Amino acid sequence: MAAMAAAMAASSAPSKDERTAKIDMAMASAATLVATQSVKAAEAMGLCGYATSSSSPLSPLHNLRRSRFFYSTVTAMVSHPKDDEYLNAAIPKRIKMFEFIQAEQKTQRLSLSPDPIKVTLPDGTVKDAAKWQTTPFDVAKEISKNLANNALIARVNGVLWDMARPLEQDCELRIYKFEDDEGRDTFWHSSARILGQSLEMEYGCKLCIGPCTTRGEDFYYDAFYGDLGLNDDHFKQIEAGALKAAAKKQPFERIEVTRDQALEMFSDNKFKVEIINDLDADKTITVYRCGPLVDLCGGPHIPDTSFVKAIACLKASSAYWRGNKDRATLQRVYGISYPDQKSLKEYLLRLEEAKKYDHRILGAKQKLFSRHELSPGSWFFLPHGARVYNKLIDFIRSQYRVRGYQEVISPNLFNMDLWVQSGHAANYKKNMFILEIEKHEFGLKPMNCPGHCLFFRQFLSDWELPLRIADFGVLHRNEASGALSGLTRVRRFQQDDAHIFCRESQIKDEVREVLKFIDYVYEILGLTYDLKLSTRPEKFLGEIATWEKAESALKEALDEFGKPWQLNEGDGAFYGPKIDINVSDALSRKFQCATLQLDFQLPDNFKLEYSAEDEAKIETPVMIHRAILGSVERMFAILLEHYKGKWPFWLSPRQAIVCPVSEKSQAYAEKVKDEIYSKGFHVDADLTDRKIQKKVREAQLAQYNYILVVGEQEAETGQVSVRVRDKADLTTMSIEGLLERFSEDAKNFR
């Protein structure tokens, strides 16, 4: 709209009184629309409701009944309060304001000159187009009917763009389908609006925010319902309303509004009003409509609701408004959607499979870690869990010697002046633990980078670049209690954190070596991954020339690395471009663990300097933020689920157990155990009076990698009968041969 407004600077617009009169004249018809929508939605939902016994995450019972989701089923509707007064007042007003502003903007756009522009496609093909008229959808139709039918979203000069939004200038154009990350994320973001429509029409709730989740696997909508608490019993009705909206092929329509227009449009919803008031003065405010839903949203969205063929609610939970426990309590409904029912069914089956291997369940069974109500968000790692935790750290630490890293230990507590200088106080203070010490504010560190800048400036500035410093220090982040989730979202954690200080000319080589390091670690852990280069965003710090040079170095490093990678235009951090690394586990779930980010800003904030190559010039180094495991706690959880509790030998907390057949061979069993233990392996002995079959079975359930059975014959020959965890056959080996095998397994990360 900003570009269009500039082009229309000389044109006149109706007065506010005229606009208000036109809006008032049309309110009655909109009221009829919302009443009809409410009745029809209620009728549809009343035919499709059912109740389950679970009240939070998707239960097996809920999933077994999920097949009924795709067929006509008549059951009783779950009764609930509904704020019809709010609906009948708010929705007609929003719809008519939307239609009026939309008509105004369409008229203005049609009056603009459709000057010819050039559209460049990814393969270099150039298409002719008309400014203010041609849309990405028009270009897609020219390319192929299949592309036009499946196109969900476009990227125009690095900015995600609605398929129906006219192009405004010469541009580079990319078009995405559901198979692309951008397409899926937009699909799920739009599905959140469909979910929001169903929630609003069914409950008269006040919608708050509805994003696609950061993992990009589902979405949610937060809303205020008063005293109503949602659970599984409500899901069928919500799903029915969402499917009804999807079937109507409601287009996602976009307008840009002024701050005053936005405040008037959402005056009935205090949550939206707060969001609007907190927006930057120069922020472009956009509003989207699909059917009766008119929502404050940055977009962009899929062309229309009909692309969503299958949708399901996953769970409902409470959430605090803006994560603050002192603010209003909201209800959060999570959902998932797909372009076809088969994909949804497959997803729900994967979800049930994943639940069996939830790290919290496996961790309790294997006695790896536990928690206590007196320290929420901080976990106790029990002896067997500490073995795995320390092994992961030792594994990374062993590579530091090979790859030229210097390990440091930095303070946990810093005066807030450090965080003011780094810029974190302005943007991150609410996520920090703050203490007052002798009338001064201090903060527990949530990250290592500012402290490492102090290291460089105070102690290491005369070291030769590149300087690679690593730190396993404890970090604390003040996560909201409702956001805490097992080991994946915690308040206390450690990272395999490192920062590389280098010259601009060294960026490419350093990045390539980090990529090799990541590849080495993930291959050993059995994780696959994909790479994306995220480039300069709209708002950035520094000079464009510096950004372009850095992005070019990253592209060269990625090309030389030799793995496939994608370009993610405009999604870099404000302080520098980055490479996003997403790992995939055995259940095809994606996680972001590794970090590889360039930072031009932090070294400048701390006035870091080094002598340039000609030694007569002082320059500022580039800082590379780098982690491979990321949070050790989070990686621990991912690996536990990835291996389904069956740790590989080198990482296992229970590598072997000696099981004597009878009391007569117990002394020999203890001798075998002691010898294996002396070589540094984790070994136990089952000296109970249980029968050998029971001992072996219990050892299998405990996930010992090797089960060593010894009887009188083994004691006489100095051997052991070896049984591998998931195999039934026994192999007789000498102690020396067994230890050699253990050493080979550990050395080769088996």
Disulfide bonds with the S-S distance in Angstrom:
none
